[in-house]
Amino acid sequence: MDIRDIARLSGYSVGTVSRVLNDHPGVSDRARERVLAVVREVGYEPNTNARHLKTRSRASFAIMVKGMQNLLFNDIIEKAEGLFAEADEEVRVHFVDEDADEVARAVHLDRIRHPKGFLFLGGDPSNFREGFGQIEAPCVLLTNTAEDWGLKGLSSFSTDDVEAAGSVIDHLWECGHRRIGVLGGNRKVSEVSEHRLAGVVRAFESHGAHFDVDRWYEPCRFSMGAGYEAAMRLLERADDLTAIFAFGDVIALGALRAATDRGLRVPLDISLVGFDGVDVSQYSVPRLTTVRQDAGLLARRGVESLIAAARGEGAGAVHESVPFRLLRRESVLSLAPASATADVCAKGERS
């Protein structure tokens, strides 16, 4: 079995297969997934020559990014690359589609590139449970918690998504909002989305109310375009909403445009809250109220933990929750009497 057989079985050219096996850019996600599926089916492994063995000890770290348009991940990548450089370590960034199998891609890279370790940005728990045991290098997961996944050797650093989402609902509630729509994520493949939605539901219950998931929740990918389309669907279905909570700032920015196109003014006609606290959120009009995840701290804890594990200095898997802040800006309007909530909905920050 050689590369020509993989090309024949996958239906792609030898050149395309070669680029996939060597993890080169310029290959579509569809082609990459098909070639890797054939590689797994037949158990193909590229030949290891002397040159590869010589350079194996000098392998770089790998950052596996799930999703192409997550602005928070861009912030973490930039900070992580700087931290690896400070530690005199090389790093390569690999993007996989939001719906692709990031662990299968890492398994492939582990076999052909032998990186010192993997830093995952986002991840599907089902993919980890199915394929993580095939990865030999140390691994750290950021923005998801793997504490309950039952996987030895996988550390994780994340925001408490349940608590953070609950803080958004509490803030909107204090500002007089009761009909709150929610945008973002895919509960079938995203544990982060499930946790944030659970925080919404729990916060409603704490206020003695019921959150109507079927009517007030609209899933979507993490992109402005997807946020726009999802907001359009949500507002068409529930035109009596007074506020929208988006599970990502990038989704919220798309929703802001959707509201405008429907003739709604933010926040005069409908309030809007995002999640992540990326830099662009403070330059939208109006400035976006959002939950700020600490990208710098997430990157630092993840990189330090991964390098320590690769150097044999780690003390086993670590799972930590990184603090968040609710940034109260201009996109939320108070519907309650001014005397009761003027200070709550004003521009500012709350930990």
C-alpha positions in Angstrom: 0.0 0.0 0.0 1.5 3.3 -1.1 0.4 6.9 -1.8 -0.9 5.9 -5.3 -3.3 3.4 -3.7 -4.6 6.1 -1.3 -5.1 8.4 -4.3 -7.0 5.6 -6.2 -9.2 4.7 -3.2 -10.0 8.3 -2.3 -10.6 9.6 -5.8 -8.1 12.4 -5.5 -4.8 13.0 -7.3 -1.4 11.8 -5.9 -0.5 15.5 -5.5 -3.6 16.2 -3.3 -3.0 13.1 -1.2 0.7 14.2 -0.7 -0.4 17.6 0.5 -2.9 16.1 2.9 -0.3 13.6 4.3 2.2 16.4 4.7 -0.4 18.8 6.2 0.2 21.4 3.5 -2.4 24.2 3.0 -4.4 24.6 -0.2 -6.6 21.5 0.2 -10.3 21.6 0.7 -11.8 20.3 3.9 -13.8 17.8 1.9 -10.7 16.4 0.2 -8.7 16.4 3.4 -11.4 14.5 5.3 -11.9 11.9 2.5 -8.2 11.2 2.2 -7.8 10.9 6.0 -10.8 8.6 6.1 -9.1 6.3 3.5 -5.8 6.4 5.5 -7.6 5.3 8.6 -9.6 2.6 6.8 -6.5 0.9 5.3 -4.2 1.6 8.2 -1.7 3.4 6.0 1.3 5.0 7.6 4.0 7.0 5.6 7.4 5.5 5.4 9.8 7.0 8.0 13.2 7.7 6.6 16.5 8.7 8.3 16.0 12.4 7.7 12.6 12.3 9.4 14.1 10.4 12.4 16.9 13.0 12.6 14.4 15.9 12.8 11.9 14.2 15.0 13.6 15.4 18.2 13.3 19.0 16.9 9.5 18.8 16.2 7.3 21.8 16.9 4.2 22.0 19.0 0.8 22.0 17.3 -2.2 24.3 17.9 -5.4 22.6 16.7 -8.1 25.3 16.0 -11.7 24.1 15.7 -13.5 26.6 13.5 -12.3 29.2 11.0 -14.0 32.4 12.2 -13.9 32.4 16.0 -12.4 35.7 16.9 -11.6 34.6 20.5 -9.4 31.8 19.1 -7.5 34.4 17.0 -6.7 36.3 20.2 -5.5 33.1 22.0 -3.4 32.0 19.0 -1.6 35.3 18.9 -0.8 35.2 22.6 0.1 31.5 22.5 2.5 32.0 19.6 4.3 34.7 21.6 4.5 32.5 24.7 6.0 29.6 22.7 8.5 32.0 21.2 9.5 33.2 24.6 10.2 29.6 25.6 12.3 29.1 22.5 9.8 26.6 21.1 8.4 26.4 17.6 4.7 26.0 17.0 2.5 25.4 13.9 -1.2 26.3 13.7 -3.7 23.9 12.1 -7.3 24.8 11.4 -10.2 22.3 11.1 -13.8 23.1 10.2 -16.2 23.6 13.0 -18.0 20.3 12.1 -14.8 18.3 11.4 -13.0 15.8 13.6 -10.2 17.7 15.2 -8.9 14.6 17.1 -8.7 12.5 13.9 -6.6 15.3 12.4 -4.4 15.4 15.4 -3.9 11.6 15.3 -2.8 11.9 11.7 -0.3 14.7 12.6 1.0 12.7 15.5 1.9 9.9 13.2 3.6 11.9 10.4 4.9 14.9 12.2 5.5 13.8 15.8 4.8 17.1 17.5 6.0 17.7 21.0 2.4 18.4 22.1 -1.1 19.5 21.0 -2.9 22.6 22.2 -6.6 22.3 21.2 -8.7 25.4 20.9 -12.3 24.0 21.2 -13.3 20.4 20.9 -16.1 17.9 20.5 -16.2 15.5 23.5 -17.4 12.6 21.4 -14.3 13.0 19.1 -12.0 13.0 22.1 -13.6 10.0 23.7 -13.4 8.1 20.4 -9.9 8.9 19.2 -7.8 10.6 22.0 -6.2 7.3 23.1 -4.3 7.2 19.7 -2.4 10.4 20.4 1.0 9.8 22.1 2.0 13.4 22.6 0.9 15.6 25.6 -2.4 17.5 25.1 -4.1 20.5 26.5 -7.6 21.7 25.7 -8.6 25.4 25.9 -12.1 26.9 26.3 -13.7 23.5 27.0 -13.4 21.6 30.3 -12.4 18.0 30.0 -12.7 17.3 33.7 -15.6 14.9 33.3 -14.5 13.2 30.1 -12.6 10.5 31.8 -9.4 10.9 29.7 -6.1 10.6 31.4 -3.3 12.9 30.2 -5.6 15.7 28.9 -5.5 19.0 30.8 -8.0 21.7 30.2 -8.4 25.4 31.0 -11.8 27.1 30.4 -14.3 29.7 31.5 -17.2 28.5 33.7 -19.8 28.7 30.8 -22.8 27.9 33.0 -22.0 30.7 35.5 -21.0 33.2 32.8 -24.2 32.6 30.8 -26.2 32.9 34.0 -24.6 36.2 34.8 -25.8 37.6 31.4 -29.4 36.5 32.1 -29.2 38.0 35.6 -28.0 41.3 34.2 -30.8 41.4 31.6 -33.3 40.5 34.3 -32.2 43.3 36.5 -32.6 45.6 33.5 -36.3 44.5 33.2 -36.0 42.0 30.3 -38.1 38.8 30.5 -38.4 37.8 26.8 -34.8 36.9 25.9 -33.7 35.1 22.8 -30.5 33.1 22.6 -28.3 32.5 19.5 -25.4 30.2 18.7 -23.8 26.8 18.9 -24.8 23.3 18.1 -25.9 21.3 21.2 -25.3 18.0 19.5 -21.5 18.6 19.0 -20.6 21.5 21.3 -20.5 21.0 25.0 -19.7 24.7 25.4 -23.1 25.6 23.8 -24.8 23.0 26.0 -23.2 24.5 29.1 -24.1 28.1 28.2 -27.7 27.1 27.4 -27.9 25.3 30.7 -26.8 28.5 32.4 -29.6 30.4 30.7 -32.2 27.8 31.7 -30.9 27.7 35.3 -30.9 31.5 35.6 -34.5 31.7 34.3 -35.5 29.1 36.9 -33.7 31.1 39.7 -36.0 34.0 38.8 -39.1 31.8 38.9 -39.5 31.7 35.1 -39.3 29.2 32.3 -37.1 29.5 29.3 -38.9 28.3 26.1 -36.0 26.6 24.3 -38.1 25.7 21.2 -39.2 29.3 20.6 -36.4 31.4 22.1 -33.2 29.4 21.2 -31.7 29.4 17.7 -28.5 27.4 17.0 -25.9 28.5 14.5 -22.2 28.3 13.7 -19.8 30.8 15.1 -19.6 33.4 12.3 -21.1 36.8 11.5 -23.0 35.4 8.5 -24.5 32.5 10.6 -25.3 35.0 13.4 -27.1 37.2 10.9 -29.2 34.3 9.4 -30.0 32.9 12.9 -31.1 36.3 14.2 -33.4 36.7 11.2 -35.0 33.3 11.9 -35.3 34.0 15.6 -36.8 37.5 15.2 -39.3 36.2 12.6 -40.4 33.4 15.0 -40.4 35.5 18.2 -40.9 39.2 17.3 -41.8 40.1 20.9 -38.3 39.7 22.2 -36.8 42.6 24.1 -33.2 41.2 24.2 -30.9 38.7 22.5 -28.0 36.9 24.1 -25.5 35.5 21.5 -23.0 32.8 22.5 -20.2 34.6 20.7 -19.3 38.2 19.9 -18.9 37.2 16.3 -22.5 35.9 16.3 -23.7 39.1 18.1 -22.2 41.3 15.4 -24.1 39.4 12.8 -27.3 39.7 14.9 -26.7 43.5 15.2 -26.8 43.8 11.4 -29.9 41.6 11.3 -31.8 43.7 13.8 -30.9 46.8 11.8 -32.1 45.3 8.5 -35.4 44.5 10.2 -35.8 48.1 11.2 -34.9 47.6 14.9 -32.6 49.9 16.8 -30.1 48.4 19.3 -30.7 49.0 22.2 -33.8 51.2 21.9 -35.9 48.5 20.3 -34.0 45.4 21.3 -31.0 44.8 23.6 -28.0 42.7 22.6 -25.3 40.8 24.6 -22.4 38.8 23.3 -19.8 36.4 24.7 -16.0 36.4 24.5 -15.1 40.1 24.9 -13.0 40.3 21.7 -11.5 43.7 20.8 -13.8 44.4 18.0 -16.8 44.3 20.4 -15.8 47.7 21.8 -15.8 49.3 18.4 -19.3 48.3 17.2 -22.1 50.8 17.3 -23.4 50.6 20.0 -20.5 49.1 22.0 -21.4 45.5 22.8 -22.2 44.4 26.3 -20.4 41.0 26.6 -18.7 38.4 28.7 -15.0 38.8 28.5 -13.0 35.5 28.6 -9.4 36.1 29.6 -7.6 35.1 26.4 -4.2 36.0 27.8 -4.6 33.8 30.9 -6.1 30.9 28.9 -3.2 31.0 26.5 -0.6 31.3 29.3 -1.9 28.5 31.4 -2.4 26.3 28.4 1.1 26.9 26.9 2.9 26.6 30.3 1.1 23.4 31.1 1.8 21.8 27.7 5.5 22.7 27.7 5.9 21.4 31.2 4.2 18.1 30.2 6.4 17.8 27.1 9.5 18.3 29.2 8.4 15.7 31.7 7.8 18.3 34.4 4.0 18.0 34.6 2.2 16.5 37.6 -0.6 14.9 35.7 -3.8 16.3 34.2 -4.9 19.7 35.4 -8.4 21.2 35.0 -8.9 24.9 35.9 -11.6 27.5 35.5 -10.4 30.9 34.4 -12.2 34.0 35.7 -14.5 36.0 33.4 -15.9 39.6 33.5 -19.3 40.9 32.4 -18.6 44.1 30.5 -21.7 46.4 30.7 -21.6 48.7 27.7 -24.1 50.4 25.5 -26.1 47.6 23.9 -28.5 46.9 26.8 -31.4 49.2 27.6 -33.1 49.3 31.0 -36.9 48.6 30.8 -37.4 48.8 34.6 -38.0 52.0 36.6 -34.9 54.2 36.5 -34.6 54.4 40.2 -34.3 50.6 40.5 -31.9 49.9 37.7 -30.1 53.0 36.5 -26.8 51.8 38.1 -27.2 48.2 36.9 -27.6 48.8 33.2 -25.1 51.7 32.9 -21.9 51.4 31.0 -19.2 49.8 33.0 -17.7 46.4 34.0 -18.7 43.9 36.6 -16.6 40.9 37.7 
